[in-house]
Amino acid sequence: MVNLFEFSVNIVEETIVIGFLTAYFGCRYKGIKMIAAFCIGLFCAVSTVTYLNNTYIYEGFLGLIFSLIFFLYSLLFLKGDPYTKLFISGFINCIVYFIALFSTLCIAEIFTHDYRVLYGMTMERIFLIVLSKVLLIGVCILLLKFKFHNIAKRRNMMILIMMPVVAEMSMVGIMQVFLKYSELKSELLLATVSVMLANILTYYVFIKINKDAEAEKEKNSIRQKYENDKRYASDVESLYKKTCSMRHDLLLHFTTIRGLLQSDVNKAEQYISAILQNQLDTIKNLVKTDNETFDAIVNAKIAVCDKFGIRVQTRVKTGSLGKLKLDEIAVIFGNLFDNAIEASKNSEEKYIELDVQTQEQYLSIFMSNSIDESVLANNKGLNTTKSEKEYHGYGIKNIRRIVKSRHGMVDFFEENGRFCVDIYIQ
């Protein structure tokens, strides 16, 4: 028969834990769905603990099943990374174990030498319940204050996930010793606190690892932005020099044409024809579309291509770039050109082609560049080949990130001596 008092205690405890997990990760749903998800998690936890309490005086290692219940609740209904959910589910269950054991040992040390008093309807039992729930609420508040959102590396996670499980098993052993040898409660209390301190240090190390990883990621991102800005400044400088050179040539040409028009119109026409034949390639390299950001980036990159003797051909459908934000245009086309220039400048043919158009609801971006040797044969992941790898290799990642955020697709392949990038963005 279910003891209503114990049943109420179970509801309070599991409400605290399920509420903690929901606050820690955030629910995927809102409104009635969020309430329903919370109730499902609470029902499963309360049903399990009630059954175990009515079957065993102390559930022992069977209590580890709550880590699984908390994890499944987090996995199905809450946001966040599954590895972090697994760790936090085990960690909060370990906290519940510790508080129950710590409170029991403290009350036994202070009030009684007979542990059976703590499992009946006595004042000691009520005081034990109040103390344990207050401690649980306090610890949950602290964990929410010092929570983290992202994991560092999965291999570190797999090691850290085992720590709460090991701590729980240790405390189960301590509790079983207490039930047999209650006179050792002082020594067992010390052992319990030591085990929990080790687990808290694990949590601290976990947070520290993640903060260090985030700081390193931020540092690399800033360094990458600096390198991109420096490279873009160099590209703009090249474009400026090219523009100044064209301006200087135009002044000479116009002066010459004006003189020829005054003396011999036929010679002026011949001169104009010669200019169009010999310098048309230089003039037509300047790209002009309905998107100024795109024009600025591509023209700067074309100026760099001129230095390496790379031929560039672009086809951009009017209005097609309206789907992209300015920063997305800069990231996608800046990185595409940088990678294409790096590969094609060492090839024999030296050319880059870019085709941008709309296909139904998709924006299609197709770029190809010449290569003499396969890039994908030995580098399928397109990892950077530069030194200081921790500071490079973000170009492709940033392109993938934008495409993914736009629910698009990106494909890298090779054909007919060309390296190709095919992007579709909604």
SVG drawing of the C-alpha trace seen along z (x, -y; Angstrom):
<svg xmlns="http://www.w3.org/2000/svg" viewBox="-2 -70 55 75">
<polyline fill="none" stroke="black" stroke-width="0.4" points="0.0,0.0 1.3,-3.4 2.1,-5.7 0.6,-9.1 3.2,-11.0 6.1,-9.2 4.3,-9.6 4.0,-13.4 7.7,-13.5 8.5,-11.7 6.5,-14.2 8.2,-17.2 11.7,-15.7 11.1,-14.7 9.4,-18.0 12.6,-19.8 14.8,-17.6 12.6,-17.7 12.2,-21.4 15.9,-21.8 16.6,-19.9 13.9,-22.0 15.4,-25.2 18.9,-24.1 18.4,-23.2 15.1,-24.8 12.1,-23.0 11.7,-22.5 8.0,-23.2 5.8,-26.0 2.4,-26.2 0.4,-23.0 3.1,-20.9 5.7,-22.1 3.3,-21.3 2.6,-17.8 6.3,-17.1 7.0,-18.1 4.1,-15.9 5.4,-12.9 8.9,-13.2 7.5,-13.8 5.1,-10.8 7.9,-8.4 10.2,-9.6 7.6,-9.5 6.2,-6.1 9.7,-4.6 10.8,-6.0 7.4,-5.1 7.7,-1.5 11.3,-1.1 10.4,-2.6 7.5,-0.2 9.7,2.8 13.0,2.1 14.1,0.3 17.0,-1.1 17.0,-0.7 20.8,-0.6 22.2,-0.3 18.7,-0.3 18.7,-4.0 21.0,-4.4 17.9,-4.0 17.0,-7.6 20.0,-8.8 18.4,-7.1 15.0,-8.5 16.4,-12.0 18.5,-11.6 15.5,-10.3 13.4,-13.2 16.1,-15.7 16.7,-13.9 13.1,-13.9 11.8,-17.2 14.7,-19.5 17.2,-21.5 20.9,-21.0 23.7,-18.6 23.0,-14.9 26.4,-14.5 25.8,-17.4 22.3,-16.0 23.8,-12.7 26.4,-14.2 24.0,-16.5 21.4,-13.7 24.0,-11.6 25.3,-14.5 22.0,-15.6 21.1,-12.0 24.5,-11.9 23.6,-15.1 20.3,-13.5 22.2,-10.5 24.7,-12.6 22.1,-14.8 20.0,-11.8 23.1,-10.1 24.6,-13.2 21.3,-14.2 20.8,-10.7 24.3,-10.5 24.1,-14.0 20.7,-13.4 21.8,-10.0 25.0,-11.5 23.0,-14.3 19.7,-12.7 19.8,-8.9 21.9,-5.8 19.2,-3.6 18.9,-4.2 15.4,-2.6 14.0,-5.7 14.8,-7.6 12.5,-5.4 9.4,-5.7 6.9,-8.4 9.0,-10.2 10.1,-13.8 13.6,-12.8 12.3,-11.5 10.4,-14.8 13.4,-16.9 15.5,-14.7 13.1,-15.2 13.0,-19.0 16.7,-19.3 17.3,-17.2 14.8,-19.1 16.2,-22.5 19.7,-21.3 18.5,-20.0 16.8,-23.2 19.9,-25.2 22.3,-23.0 20.0,-23.2 20.0,-27.0 23.8,-27.0 24.0,-24.7 21.7,-26.9 23.9,-29.9 27.0,-28.2 25.6,-26.2 27.2,-25.8 25.7,-25.3 28.3,-23.8 30.7,-20.9 34.4,-21.1 35.3,-17.7 33.3,-14.5 36.3,-12.4 36.5,-14.5 32.7,-14.1 32.8,-10.3 35.4,-10.4 33.5,-13.0 30.2,-11.2 31.6,-8.2 32.5,-10.3 28.9,-10.8 28.2,-7.1 31.3,-6.1 30.4,-8.5 26.9,-7.1 28.2,-3.6 30.6,-4.7 27.8,-6.3 25.6,-3.2 28.4,-1.2 28.7,-3.7 24.9,-3.6 24.9,0.2 27.8,0.2 25.9,-2.3 22.8,-0.1 24.9,2.8 27.4,0.9 25.6,-2.3 28.3,-2.9 30.6,-3.9 28.4,-6.9 31.1,-9.5 33.7,-7.8 31.1,-7.2 30.0,-10.8 33.6,-11.8 33.8,-9.4 30.6,-10.7 31.7,-14.3 35.1,-13.3 33.3,-11.5 31.0,-14.4 33.9,-16.9 35.6,-14.9 32.4,-15.0 32.1,-18.8 35.7,-19.2 34.8,-17.2 32.0,-19.6 34.3,-22.5 36.9,-21.0 34.2,-20.4 33.1,-24.0 36.7,-25.1 37.4,-22.9 34.4,-24.4 35.3,-28.0 38.8,-27.4 37.5,-25.8 35.1,-28.8 37.9,-31.3 40.2,-29.5 37.4,-29.4 36.8,-33.1 40.5,-33.8 40.8,-31.8 37.7,-33.5 39.2,-37.0 42.5,-36.0 40.7,-34.6 38.8,-37.8 42.0,-39.8 43.6,-37.7 40.6,-38.1 40.5,-41.9 44.2,-42.1 43.8,-40.0 40.8,-42.1 42.7,-45.3 45.5,-44.0 42.9,-43.0 41.3,-46.5 44.8,-48.1 45.4,-46.0 42.0,-47.1 42.8,-50.7 46.2,-50.5 44.5,-48.9 41.8,-51.7 44.5,-54.4 46.4,-52.8 43.2,-52.7 42.5,-56.3 46.0,-57.3 45.6,-55.4 42.2,-56.9 43.6,-60.4 46.4,-59.6 43.9,-58.0 41.4,-60.9 44.2,-63.4 45.5,-61.5 42.1,-61.0 41.3,-64.7 44.5,-65.6 43.8,-63.1 40.3,-64.3 41.6,-67.8 44.1,-66.6 42.9,-63.3 39.5,-61.7 40.4,-58.4 43.5,-58.0 41.4,-58.8 39.0,-56.0 41.9,-53.6 43.3,-54.5 39.9,-53.9 39.7,-50.5 43.2,-49.6 42.2,-50.5 39.1,-48.4 41.0,-45.4 44.0,-45.6 42.6,-46.8 39.0,-45.5 40.0,-42.6 41.2,-44.9 38.0,-46.9 35.6,-44.0 37.2,-42.5 35.3,-45.0 32.1,-43.4 28.9,-45.5 25.7,-44.0 22.8,-45.2 24.6,-44.3 27.3,-46.7 28.7,-44.4 29.2,-41.6 30.8,-44.0 33.3,-45.3 34.3,-41.8 34.5,-40.3 36.3,-43.2 38.9,-43.2 39.4,-39.4 39.7,-39.9 42.5,-42.4 44.3,-39.7 43.6,-37.2 45.3,-39.7 48.5,-39.5 48.6,-35.7 47.4,-35.7 44.1,-34.0 41.3,-34.5 37.9,-35.1 34.5,-34.7 31.3,-35.7 27.6,-35.3 25.2,-36.8 21.5,-37.0 19.9,-40.3 18.2,-40.2 19.5,-36.7 21.7,-38.0 18.7,-39.5 18.3,-36.4 21.6,-36.9 22.6,-39.3 25.6,-41.5 27.8,-39.6 26.7,-36.3 27.7,-37.6 31.1,-38.6 31.8,-35.3 30.6,-33.0 32.1,-34.8 35.2,-36.0 36.1,-32.5 35.1,-30.9 37.4,-33.2 40.3,-32.9 40.2,-29.1 39.8,-29.2 42.7,-31.6 44.9,-29.5 44.3,-26.4 44.2,-27.9 47.3,-30.1 49.5,-27.0 47.6,-25.3 48.6,-25.5 45.4,-26.9 44.7,-29.4 41.0,-30.2 38.0,-30.7 34.3,-30.6 31.4,-31.8 27.7,-31.4 25.0,-32.9 21.3,-32.5 17.9,-31.6 16.3,-28.2 12.7,-28.2 12.9,-29.0 16.7,-28.4 19.7,-30.6 22.2,-28.6 26.0,-29.4 28.4,-27.4 32.1,-28.1 34.8,-26.1 38.6,-26.6 41.4,-24.9 43.5,-22.3 46.4,-20.2 46.1,-17.6 43.1,-16.3 42.4,-18.2 39.8,-15.7 41.9,-12.6 44.0,-13.2 41.9,-15.7 38.2,-14.8 37.5,-16.9 39.0,-20.0 41.1,-20.6 43.6,-23.5 47.1,-22.6 48.6,-25.8 50.8,-25.8 49.2,-26.9 46.1,-24.8 44.3,-26.1 44.2,-29.5 43.1,-28.5 40.6,-26.3 37.5,-28.4 36.6,-29.4 34.9,-26.1 33.4,-25.8 31.9,-29.3 30.4,-28.6 28.9,-25.3 27.5,-27.2 25.7,-29.7 24.3,-27.2 23.1,-25.0 21.4,-28.0 19.6,-28.7 18.5,-25.0 20.5,-24.7 23.0,-22.2 26.7,-22.4 28.7,-19.9 32.4,-19.8 33.5,-17.7 36.0,-17.5 35.5,-17.0 37.5,-17.6 40.4,-19.1 38.2,-21.4 37.5,-21.8 33.8,-22.7 31.6,-24.0 27.8,-23.8 25.7,-25.6 21.9,-25.8 20.3,-28.2 16.7,-28.7"/>
</svg>
